Amino acid sequence: MKTSYFARIKSRDDLNLVSISRTAPPGWNHKQFKKLAPDWEALKAFKSNGDEERFTNYFKKFILDELDAEKVLAELGEDAVLVCWEGADKFCHRRIVAEWLEEQLDIEVPELMRSE
C-alpha cells in the first residue's frame, strides 16, 4: 500500500488507485473509499484555523477509531494507492491514514514517487 495525490498520478490505470477524499476529480473511474475521508466540518475548521494537531486528534477519534485496519486493508488490497488532493509537501489526512495503517498492521505505507 502507498499514498499519493491526484495531480501526481493523473489517471494511471496500471495502479489500484483509491480516492480517500470527499470528492474526486471529474472523470475519476477508480475506487472511492469515503470511510477514510474527513467530514466537511472538520475540513472547514482546519482550513480556517490551520491547527494540524487538533485536526489529527479529531480525525483519529471520529474516523479511524471507528474502523478496523485489517478490514480496510482486505477491502482495498495490499497494492492500493490511497489518493487525495493535497501535494506531498502539504499536511494531509492521507499521511494520518498511512501512519494509522502502519501502526495497526506493522506495514510500511510510503508516498508513491513519480518514477514508480
Secondary structure, DSSP 8 states (H G I E B T S, - for coil): -EEEEHHHHTT-TTSEEEE-SS---TT--SEE-GGGS--HHHHHHHHHH--HHHHHHHHHHHTGGGS-HHHHHHHH-TTEEEEESS-TTS--HHHHHHHHHHHHHS----B--TT-
